[in-house]
Amino acid sequence: MSKGAVAIASIAAIVALLIGLWAVQQSPSADSRQFALIVGETKEDAEVGGYALVGAPITSPGPTIRVRKGDRVTITLSNVHGIYHGEKVPHNLVVVTEKEQSAEPLWGAQIGGTRYPDWIDAGRSGSVTFAPQTAGRFFYICSLPGHLGRGMYGSFVVEE
């Protein structure tokens, strides 16, 4: 092979490598995190509610969600709560700094609204996509009156 052909092959290999590296950095899955949660009672007609990853039992507190600062996070929430005291029970999910019903959502991370009567009805689903901008330990909660006191919260950890 001539020197010119070797040089062209070398340049082509370098360009291919750079394009490959750029494509990996641009890939939405490289820094995208998706979570599918369910919300409802921990057992039929229970006084305790909670959250779970799809396929796992509902617990109180719900599972810890871990992401990195700047990740593109999508949470889908399905309300599997049945009839409680004769009524279908609505829920929501809000990422907050403190476990308080009145806490404001962080980074626009809310499903079903932050104030009563905004919610996701039993048997329905909703989702939100956001990017955490601050590292630390936060919470996701159901902000409907009385639900936080029934155990409807979990930890939301943002790592550097």
C-alpha positions as CSV (number, residue, x, y, z in Angstrom):
1,M,0.0,0.0,0.0
2,S,1.3,3.5,-0.9
3,K,2.0,6.1,1.7
4,G,-0.9,8.1,0.4
5,A,-3.3,5.2,0.7
6,V,-2.1,4.5,4.3
7,A,-2.6,8.2,5.2
8,I,-6.1,8.2,3.8
9,A,-7.0,5.0,5.6
10,S,-5.6,6.5,8.8
11,I,-7.6,9.7,8.5
12,A,-10.7,7.7,7.6
13,A,-10.3,5.6,10.8
14,I,-9.8,8.7,12.9
15,V,-12.9,10.4,11.5
16,A,-15.0,7.2,12.0
17,L,-13.8,7.0,15.6
18,L,-14.7,10.7,16.2
19,I,-18.1,10.2,14.7
20,G,-18.7,7.2,16.9
21,L,-17.7,9.1,20.0
22,W,-19.9,12.0,19.1
23,A,-22.9,9.6,18.4
24,V,-22.5,8.1,21.9
25,Q,-22.5,11.5,23.5
26,Q,-25.6,12.5,21.6
27,S,-27.5,9.3,22.3
28,P,-30.6,10.1,24.4
29,S,-30.2,6.8,26.3
30,A,-26.7,7.7,27.5
31,D,-28.0,10.1,30.1
32,S,-31.8,9.3,30.1
33,R,-33.4,7.5,33.0
34,Q,-36.9,6.1,32.9
35,F,-38.9,4.9,35.8
36,A,-42.4,3.3,35.8
37,L,-44.0,3.6,39.2
38,I,-47.4,2.5,40.5
39,V,-49.2,4.2,43.4
40,G,-51.9,2.8,45.6
41,E,-52.6,1.0,48.9
42,T,-50.1,-1.4,50.4
43,K,-52.8,-4.0,50.7
44,E,-56.5,-4.1,49.9
45,D,-58.5,-1.3,51.8
46,A,-55.4,-0.5,53.9
47,E,-54.8,2.7,55.8
48,V,-51.3,2.9,54.3
49,G,-50.5,3.8,50.8
50,G,-47.2,4.0,48.9
51,Y,-45.3,3.6,45.6
52,A,-43.5,0.8,43.8
53,L,-41.6,0.2,40.6
54,V,-43.9,-1.7,38.2
55,G,-43.8,-5.4,39.0
56,A,-42.8,-4.9,42.7
57,P,-45.1,-4.7,45.7
58,I,-46.2,-1.2,46.9
59,T,-44.3,-0.1,50.0
60,S,-44.1,2.8,52.3
61,P,-41.8,4.5,51.9
62,G,-41.6,3.8,48.1
63,P,-38.4,2.8,46.4
64,T,-35.4,5.1,46.3
65,I,-34.9,6.7,42.9
66,R,-31.3,7.5,42.0
67,V,-30.2,9.7,39.1
68,R,-27.3,12.0,38.2
69,K,-27.5,15.8,38.0
70,G,-28.5,16.8,34.5
71,D,-29.9,13.4,33.5
72,R,-33.1,13.5,31.5
73,V,-35.5,11.8,33.9
74,T,-38.9,10.5,32.8
75,I,-41.3,9.1,35.5
76,T,-44.5,7.4,34.5
77,L,-47.0,7.0,37.3
78,S,-50.0,4.6,37.2
79,N,-52.7,4.9,39.9
80,V,-53.6,1.3,40.7
81,H,-55.6,2.3,43.8
82,G,-58.9,0.6,44.1
83,I,-62.0,1.6,45.9
84,Y,-61.4,2.9,49.4
85,H,-64.3,3.6,51.7
86,G,-66.6,3.5,48.7
87,E,-64.6,5.9,46.5
88,K,-61.9,5.6,43.9
89,V,-58.8,7.3,45.3
90,P,-56.8,9.9,43.2
91,H,-53.0,10.4,43.6
92,N,-50.1,12.5,42.2
93,L,-46.4,12.6,42.3
94,V,-44.3,15.7,43.1
95,V,-40.5,15.9,43.6
96,V,-39.8,18.3,46.5
97,T,-37.1,19.3,48.9
98,E,-39.0,18.5,52.1
99,K,-41.7,15.9,53.0
100,E,-44.4,18.5,53.2
101,Q,-47.7,18.5,51.4
102,S,-47.4,22.2,50.5
103,A,-43.8,22.0,49.2
104,E,-43.2,23.4,45.7
105,P,-42.1,21.0,43.0
106,L,-38.5,21.0,41.9
107,W,-37.4,21.3,38.2
108,G,-41.1,21.0,37.1
109,A,-41.2,17.5,38.4
110,Q,-44.9,16.9,39.0
111,I,-47.5,14.4,37.7
112,G,-51.1,15.2,38.2
113,G,-50.5,18.7,39.6
114,T,-49.4,19.9,43.0
115,R,-52.6,21.1,44.6
116,Y,-55.9,19.4,45.3
117,P,-58.0,18.9,43.1
118,D,-55.2,18.1,40.6
119,W,-54.6,14.4,40.5
120,I,-54.5,11.2,38.5
121,D,-57.7,9.2,38.9
122,A,-57.7,5.5,39.9
123,G,-57.0,3.4,36.8
124,R,-55.2,6.3,34.9
125,S,-51.6,7.2,34.3
126,G,-49.5,10.3,33.7
127,S,-45.8,11.1,33.1
128,V,-43.3,13.9,33.4
129,T,-39.8,14.5,32.0
130,F,-37.4,16.8,33.7
131,A,-33.6,17.4,34.4
132,P,-32.5,17.7,38.0
133,Q,-30.1,20.6,38.4
134,T,-29.0,20.2,42.0
135,A,-27.3,17.3,43.7
136,G,-28.7,16.1,47.0
137,R,-31.4,14.0,48.7
138,F,-34.9,15.0,47.9
139,F,-38.4,13.3,48.1
140,Y,-41.2,12.4,45.8
141,I,-44.6,12.6,47.5
142,C,-48.4,12.5,46.9
143,S,-49.4,16.0,47.7
144,L,-53.1,15.4,48.1
145,P,-54.4,16.1,51.6
146,G,-53.7,13.3,54.1
147,H,-51.8,11.1,51.6
148,L,-48.3,12.0,52.8
149,G,-49.4,11.1,56.4
150,R,-50.5,7.7,55.0
151,G,-47.0,7.0,53.9
152,M,-47.1,8.1,50.3
153,Y,-43.5,9.2,49.7
154,G,-40.1,8.0,48.7
155,S,-36.5,9.3,48.4
156,F,-35.2,10.9,45.2
157,V,-31.4,11.1,45.2
158,V,-29.5,13.2,42.7
159,E,-25.8,12.4,42.5
160,E,-23.1,14.6,40.9
